[in-house]
Amino acid sequence: MSVDDVVIVGAGHAGVQTAVTLRKRGFEGRISLVGADDEVPYQRPPLSKTYLEALVGGEGALGGLLDLQPESAYEKLRVHLLRGREVTALDRDRRLVHTSDGEELRYDKLVLATGARPRTLDPPEEVSDRVVHLRTKSDTERLARLVGPGAKVAVLGGGFIGLEAASVLSRLGVEVQVFDNAPRVLNRGLSTRMADHLVEQHRRNGVSIHTDWSLERVTTGEHRPVALFSDRGDGYECDLVLTGIGVLPETGLARAAGLTVDDGVVVDGSLRTSDGDIYAIGDCARFPSDRSTGGSLRLESVQNATEQAKHVGNAIATGQDGEYESVPTFWTEHWGLRVQMAGIVEPGDELVVSGEPDEGAFSVLAFRHGRLVAVESVDRPIDHLSARRILGDRENLPSARDLDAYEYDLTAWSKRSRESSVREVVGRT
């Protein structure tokens, strides 16, 4: 069947990259890109970092610098961009997408790039305007209006978003305290060694971190606008509560349409859903991967969203699916430290530190069943690039013994591995 109409639901990183890839790979049909946000599609990682810092620090908004593509690019790419539209239903039998303004979009192939939504509290109505999260530009702009030097902010949840924002706010003179119900913060996606290093940086810079702290209620404070109370009875009064307690995949459309859903829209190795004409990518998709001991992954990562979008855009444009396989990569920034991650660290992995943490630049290598599975690097971009190259060769993952012989120098191992491959090829010719 020829493909004339592609509809992409979700105008974030994954949705925009799908549209761009379709055109780059020669697709000449109609592309409709539907986004709920009124804004031109924009980058989200800066919302808890540079964008927040610019607003709170009085530098003004970054404006078009956040845009994923200039607004004019969508016209040049011949992409029908529908901003401020909700998709209300999918009609798989008639191949139609229904939008909130009553429009019906026909599709031959449909791409769900619906992303995820923040988990939220259920605070009393009178304090809800002082409980915010960071998912959109308007969220960050609202946060910036409510805080300034001397303000007191409680961050609920010790994940990347909450601690990135804590770093920015504290640096700008805001008193920040972080509360998490887990035994440690950054307990998803980072090794204990790397998490401990970042926690130490936060504490050295005045951010208070409370673990094993379970929220019981949020009330109107006696002296400050908001008060938090734990199940132990201790409380904290503040001007603002920033929630960073995780996200939930946006699966409502897929579920209502009868697609298979299980903590994400379930896809096969080529990122197709249980309906072969519908793909799901990015934060909303659960895909098979032997990089996880559970056999499947749902990754909340811009890099993952972008790579999956390229795969699907290419598959639709060329008619050749293939299996999706990419090294998962992530990054985060705290107190001027840039942490880059390649691969997935899981509890029980053996950890080896390469470099000197006290000197600021080092890497943590994770081994599972004796083989390298992930690398986390602080201000060592060459290590990160080498790790991505090494982990991409699934058939030749080095052991701890292999790397020990090179003093865990990933660049040296990668160079040696490439030279060996060249010699092997030359020897066969």
C-alpha positions as CSV (number, residue, x, y, z in Angstrom):
1,M,0.0,0.0,0.0
2,S,1.3,3.4,-0.9
3,V,1.7,5.9,1.9
4,D,0.2,9.3,1.1
5,D,-0.8,10.7,4.5
6,V,1.2,10.6,7.8
7,V,-0.2,12.0,11.0
8,I,2.1,12.6,14.0
9,V,0.4,13.1,17.3
10,G,2.7,15.1,19.6
11,A,4.9,18.0,18.6
12,G,7.8,17.5,21.0
13,H,11.3,16.3,20.1
14,A,10.1,12.9,18.8
15,G,7.2,14.3,16.7
16,V,9.3,17.1,15.1
17,Q,12.2,14.8,14.3
18,T,9.9,12.3,12.7
19,A,8.6,15.0,10.3
20,V,12.1,16.2,9.5
21,T,13.4,12.7,8.8
22,L,10.4,11.9,6.6
23,R,11.3,14.8,4.3
24,K,15.0,14.1,4.4
25,R,14.4,10.5,3.3
26,G,12.3,11.7,0.4
27,F,8.7,11.3,1.6
28,E,6.5,13.4,-0.7
29,G,3.1,12.9,0.9
30,R,1.2,15.0,3.4
31,I,2.5,15.3,6.9
32,S,0.3,16.5,9.7
33,L,1.9,17.3,13.1
34,V,-0.5,17.9,15.9
35,G,0.5,19.5,19.2
36,A,-1.5,20.5,22.3
37,D,0.8,23.4,23.1
38,D,0.0,26.8,21.5
39,E,3.8,27.5,21.1
40,V,6.0,26.6,18.2
41,P,7.5,23.2,19.2
42,Y,10.4,23.8,21.6
43,Q,13.2,22.0,23.5
44,R,12.3,20.8,27.0
45,P,15.7,20.1,28.7
46,P,16.5,23.8,29.1
47,L,13.3,24.3,31.1
48,S,14.9,23.2,34.3
49,K,18.3,24.6,33.5
50,T,19.2,27.6,31.2
51,Y,15.6,28.8,30.7
52,L,14.8,28.8,34.4
53,E,18.1,30.5,35.2
54,A,17.5,33.2,32.6
55,L,14.0,34.0,33.9
56,V,14.8,33.9,37.7
57,G,18.1,35.7,37.2
58,G,16.3,38.5,35.3
59,E,17.9,37.9,32.0
60,G,14.6,37.5,30.2
61,A,13.2,34.6,28.2
62,L,15.3,32.9,25.6
63,G,12.6,33.2,23.1
64,G,13.1,31.5,19.8
65,L,16.3,29.9,20.9
66,L,14.2,27.2,22.4
67,D,12.5,26.3,19.2
68,L,13.2,22.9,17.8
69,Q,12.8,24.4,14.3
70,P,12.3,28.0,13.2
71,E,8.6,28.6,12.6
72,S,9.3,29.1,8.9
73,A,10.9,25.7,8.7
74,Y,7.5,23.9,8.9
75,E,6.3,25.7,5.8
76,K,9.5,24.9,4.0
77,L,9.2,21.2,5.0
78,R,5.6,21.2,3.9
79,V,4.5,20.1,7.4
80,H,0.9,20.9,8.3
81,L,1.5,22.1,11.9
82,L,-1.6,22.1,14.1
83,R,-0.8,24.0,17.3
84,G,-3.0,24.2,20.3
85,R,-5.0,21.1,19.3
86,E,-5.9,18.1,21.4
87,V,-6.4,14.7,19.7
88,T,-9.6,13.4,21.1
89,A,-9.9,10.0,19.4
90,L,-8.4,7.6,16.9
91,D,-10.7,5.8,14.5
92,R,-8.5,2.8,13.3
93,D,-11.2,1.4,11.0
94,R,-11.6,4.6,9.0
95,R,-8.0,5.7,9.6
96,L,-9.0,9.0,11.1
97,V,-7.6,11.2,13.8
98,H,-10.2,13.5,15.5
99,T,-9.0,16.8,16.9
100,S,-10.5,19.1,19.6
101,D,-11.6,21.7,17.0
102,G,-13.6,19.1,15.1
103,E,-11.1,18.4,12.3
104,E,-10.6,14.9,10.9
105,L,-7.2,14.0,9.7
106,R,-6.8,10.9,7.4
107,Y,-3.7,8.8,7.8
108,D,-2.0,5.8,6.1
109,K,0.6,5.7,8.8
110,L,0.1,7.2,12.3
111,V,2.9,8.0,14.8
112,L,2.1,8.4,18.5
113,A,4.7,10.7,20.1
114,T,2.4,11.7,22.9
115,G,5.2,11.8,25.6
116,A,4.5,11.8,29.3
117,R,2.7,13.9,31.9
118,P,4.0,14.8,35.4
119,R,2.7,12.9,38.3
120,T,0.9,15.4,40.5
121,L,-0.2,15.9,44.0
122,D,-3.8,16.5,45.0
123,P,-3.4,19.6,47.2
124,P,-6.3,21.6,48.7
125,E,-7.5,24.1,46.2
126,E,-6.4,27.1,48.2
127,V,-2.7,26.2,47.9
128,S,-2.7,24.6,44.5
129,D,-1.4,27.8,42.8
130,R,1.7,27.4,44.9
131,V,2.4,23.8,43.8
132,V,4.0,23.7,40.4
133,H,5.9,21.2,38.2
134,L,8.2,21.7,35.2
135,R,7.0,20.2,31.9
136,T,6.2,23.2,29.7
137,K,7.4,26.7,29.1
138,S,4.5,28.2,30.9
139,D,5.3,26.0,34.0
140,T,8.9,27.4,34.1
141,E,7.6,31.0,33.6
142,R,5.1,30.5,36.4
143,L,7.8,29.2,38.7
144,A,10.0,32.2,37.9
145,R,7.3,34.6,38.7
146,L,6.7,33.1,42.1
147,V,10.4,32.9,43.4
148,G,13.3,35.3,43.9
149,P,16.3,35.7,46.2
150,G,15.3,34.9,49.7
151,A,12.4,32.7,48.8
152,K,12.0,29.2,50.3
153,V,11.3,26.4,47.9
154,A,10.5,22.7,48.7
155,V,11.3,20.3,46.0
156,L,9.3,17.0,46.2
157,G,11.1,14.2,44.5
158,G,14.9,13.7,44.1
159,G,15.1,13.0,40.4
160,F,16.9,14.8,37.6
161,I,14.3,17.6,37.0
162,G,13.9,18.4,40.7
163,L,17.7,18.5,41.4
164,E,18.5,20.4,38.2
165,A,16.1,23.1,39.3
166,A,17.4,23.0,42.9
167,S,20.9,23.7,41.5
168,V,19.7,26.7,39.5
169,L,17.5,28.2,42.2
170,S,20.0,27.8,45.0
171,R,22.7,29.4,42.9
172,L,20.3,32.4,42.5
173,G,19.8,32.9,46.2
174,V,16.7,30.8,46.8
175,E,16.6,28.5,49.9
176,V,16.0,25.0,48.6
177,Q,15.1,21.8,50.5
178,V,14.6,18.5,48.7
179,F,12.3,15.8,50.1
180,D,12.1,12.2,48.8
181,N,10.4,9.1,50.1
182,A,13.2,6.8,48.9
183,P,16.3,5.9,50.9
184,R,18.4,8.0,48.4
185,V,17.8,10.5,45.7
186,L,18.6,10.0,42.0
187,N,17.7,6.4,42.5
188,R,16.6,5.9,38.9
189,G,19.1,5.9,36.1
190,L,22.3,6.6,38.1
191,S,24.7,4.3,39.9
192,T,25.0,4.8,43.6
193,R,28.6,6.1,43.1
194,M,27.5,8.8,40.7
195,A,24.4,9.7,42.7
196,D,26.4,10.1,45.9
197,H,28.8,12.4,44.1
198,L,26.1,14.7,42.9
199,V,24.3,14.7,46.3
200,E,27.6,15.8,47.9
201,Q,27.8,18.7,45.4
202,H,24.3,19.8,46.3
203,R,24.9,19.7,50.0
204,R,28.2,21.5,49.7
205,N,26.3,24.3,48.0
206,G,23.6,24.7,50.6
207,V,20.8,22.4,49.3
208,S,19.3,20.4,52.1
209,I,18.2,16.8,51.1
210,H,15.8,14.8,53.2
211,T,15.3,11.1,52.3
212,D,12.9,8.5,53.7
213,W,10.5,11.5,53.9
214,S,6.8,10.7,53.0
215,L,4.4,13.5,52.4
216,E,1.2,13.3,54.4
217,R,-0.5,16.6,53.5
218,V,0.0,20.1,52.1
219,T,-1.7,23.0,53.8
220,T,-1.8,26.8,54.0
221,G,1.2,27.8,56.1
222,E,1.0,30.1,59.2
223,H,3.8,32.4,58.0
224,R,4.6,31.2,54.5
225,P,2.0,30.4,51.8
226,V,2.5,26.6,51.9
227,A,3.3,24.1,54.6
228,L,4.3,20.4,54.1
229,F,3.9,17.7,56.7
230,S,5.4,14.3,56.7
231,D,3.9,11.1,58.1
232,R,6.2,11.6,61.1
233,G,4.6,14.9,61.9
234,D,7.5,17.2,61.0
235,G,6.7,20.2,58.8
236,Y,8.3,22.7,56.5
237,E,6.9,26.1,55.5
238,C,7.8,27.5,52.2
239,D,6.8,29.9,49.4
240,L,6.5,27.3,46.7
241,V,6.4,23.5,46.2
242,L,8.0,22.2,43.1
243,T,7.0,18.6,42.4
244,G,9.4,16.3,40.6
245,I,7.9,13.0,41.5
246,G,8.1,11.4,38.1
247,V,6.0,11.1,35.0
248,L,3.3,8.9,33.5
249,P,3.3,7.9,29.9
250,E,0.5,9.4,27.8
251,T,-1.4,6.3,26.8
252,G,-5.0,7.4,26.9
253,L,-5.5,7.6,23.2
254,A,-3.8,4.3,22.5
255,R,-5.8,2.5,25.2
256,A,-9.1,4.0,24.0
257,A,-8.2,2.9,20.5
258,G,-7.6,-0.7,21.7
259,L,-3.9,-0.8,21.3
260,T,-1.8,-2.8,23.7
261,V,-0.7,-0.7,26.7
262,D,1.6,-1.7,29.7
263,D,3.3,1.3,31.4
264,G,3.6,2.7,27.9
265,V,2.3,1.9,24.4
266,V,3.8,-1.5,23.7
267,V,5.7,-1.7,20.4
268,D,7.7,-4.4,18.7
269,G,11.3,-4.3,17.6
270,S,10.5,-2.0,14.7
271,L,8.5,0.3,17.0
272,R,5.1,-0.7,15.6
273,T,2.2,-1.0,18.0
274,S,-0.3,-3.9,18.0
275,D,-1.8,-2.1,14.9
276,G,0.8,-2.4,12.1
277,D,0.0,1.0,10.7
278,I,0.6,2.8,14.0
279,Y,4.0,3.5,15.5
280,A,4.8,4.8,19.0
281,I,8.0,6.5,19.9
282,G,9.6,8.5,22.7
283,D,8.6,8.7,26.3
284,C,5.2,7.0,25.7
285,A,6.6,3.9,24.1
286,R,7.7,0.6,25.7
287,F,10.0,-1.3,23.3
288,P,11.9,-4.6,23.5
289,S,15.6,-4.4,24.5
290,D,18.0,-6.8,26.0
291,R,19.9,-3.9,27.6
292,S,17.3,-4.2,30.4
293,T,17.1,-7.3,32.6
294,G,13.3,-6.9,32.3
295,G,13.5,-7.4,28.5
296,S,11.8,-4.1,27.6
297,L,12.4,-0.4,28.2
298,R,10.5,2.9,28.3
299,L,13.0,5.7,28.3
300,E,12.4,9.3,29.2
301,S,15.2,10.8,27.2
302,V,15.5,13.4,24.4
303,Q,18.2,11.3,22.8
304,N,16.0,8.2,22.8
305,A,13.0,10.2,21.4
306,T,15.2,11.6,18.6
307,E,16.8,8.2,17.6
308,Q,13.4,6.4,17.6
309,A,11.9,9.3,15.4
310,K,14.7,8.9,12.9
311,H,14.1,5.1,12.8
312,V,10.4,5.5,12.2
313,G,10.7,8.4,9.7
314,N,13.1,6.3,7.7
315,A,10.9,3.2,7.9
316,I,7.8,5.0,6.6
317,A,9.7,6.9,3.9
318,T,11.5,3.8,2.5
319,G,9.1,1.1,3.4
320,Q,11.9,-0.8,5.2
321,D,11.3,-1.3,8.9
322,G,14.3,-3.1,10.4
323,E,14.9,-3.6,14.1
324,Y,15.5,-0.6,16.3
325,E,18.6,-0.8,18.5
326,S,20.5,2.1,19.9
327,V,22.7,2.7,22.9
328,P,20.5,4.6,25.5
329,T,22.1,7.9,26.3
330,F,21.1,10.6,28.8
331,W,22.6,13.8,30.3
332,T,22.0,16.1,33.3
333,E,23.7,19.2,34.8
334,H,24.2,20.1,38.4
335,W,26.3,22.9,39.8
336,G,28.2,23.2,36.6
337,L,28.9,19.5,36.3
338,R,27.8,17.8,33.1
339,V,27.0,14.2,33.6
340,Q,26.6,12.0,30.4
341,M,25.4,8.5,30.5
342,A,25.5,5.7,28.0
343,G,23.8,2.4,28.7
344,I,21.5,1.4,31.6
345,V,22.8,0.9,35.1
346,E,20.8,-1.5,37.3
347,P,21.1,-2.5,40.9
348,G,23.7,-5.3,41.4
349,D,26.0,-4.1,38.6
350,E,29.7,-4.1,39.5
351,L,31.0,-0.5,39.6
352,V,34.5,0.7,38.8
353,V,35.6,4.3,39.0
354,S,38.1,5.6,36.4
355,G,39.7,9.0,37.2
356,E,39.6,11.1,40.3
357,P,36.2,12.3,41.6
358,D,37.9,14.8,43.9
359,E,39.5,16.5,40.9
360,G,36.0,16.8,39.2
361,A,36.4,14.7,36.1
362,F,35.8,10.9,36.3
363,S,33.7,8.0,34.9
364,V,31.9,5.2,36.5
365,L,31.9,1.9,34.6
366,A,29.2,-0.6,35.2
367,F,29.7,-4.3,34.5
368,R,27.0,-7.0,34.5
369,H,27.9,-10.7,34.3
370,G,31.5,-9.5,33.8
371,R,30.7,-7.4,30.7
372,L,30.6,-3.6,30.3
373,V,26.9,-2.4,30.1
374,A,27.0,1.3,31.0
375,V,29.3,4.3,31.6
376,E,28.6,7.5,33.4
377,S,31.0,10.4,32.9
378,V,31.4,13.7,34.6
379,D,33.1,16.3,32.4
380,R,34.8,13.6,30.4
381,P,33.1,13.8,27.0
382,I,35.8,11.7,25.3
383,D,34.9,8.8,27.7
384,H,31.2,9.3,26.8
385,L,31.9,9.1,23.0
386,S,34.1,6.1,23.5
387,A,31.5,4.4,25.6
388,R,28.8,4.9,23.0
389,R,31.1,3.3,20.4
390,I,32.1,0.4,22.6
391,L,28.5,-0.3,23.8
392,G,27.2,-0.2,20.2
393,D,29.2,-3.3,19.4
394,R,27.0,-5.8,21.2
395,E,29.0,-8.8,20.1
396,N,32.3,-7.6,21.5
397,L,31.6,-6.0,24.9
398,P,34.8,-5.8,26.9
399,S,35.1,-7.5,30.3
400,A,36.3,-5.9,33.5
401,R,39.6,-7.9,32.9
402,D,39.9,-6.5,29.4
403,L,39.6,-2.9,30.5
404,D,41.7,-3.4,33.6
405,A,44.6,-4.2,31.3
406,Y,44.1,-0.7,29.8
407,E,43.7,0.9,33.3
408,Y,40.0,1.4,32.4
409,D,41.0,3.9,29.7
410,L,37.9,3.7,27.3
411,T,39.6,5.7,24.6
412,A,42.6,3.4,24.5
413,W,40.4,0.3,24.4
414,S,38.2,1.7,21.7
415,K,41.2,2.6,19.6
416,R,42.7,-0.9,20.1
417,S,39.4,-2.5,19.2
418,R,39.1,-0.5,15.9
419,E,42.7,-1.3,15.0
420,S,42.0,-5.0,15.6
421,S,38.9,-4.9,13.4
422,V,40.9,-3.2,10.6
423,R,43.6,-5.9,10.8
424,E,41.0,-8.6,10.7
425,V,39.4,-7.2,7.6
426,V,42.7,-6.7,5.9
427,G,43.7,-10.3,6.8
428,R,40.6,-11.7,5.1
429,T,41.2,-9.8,1.8
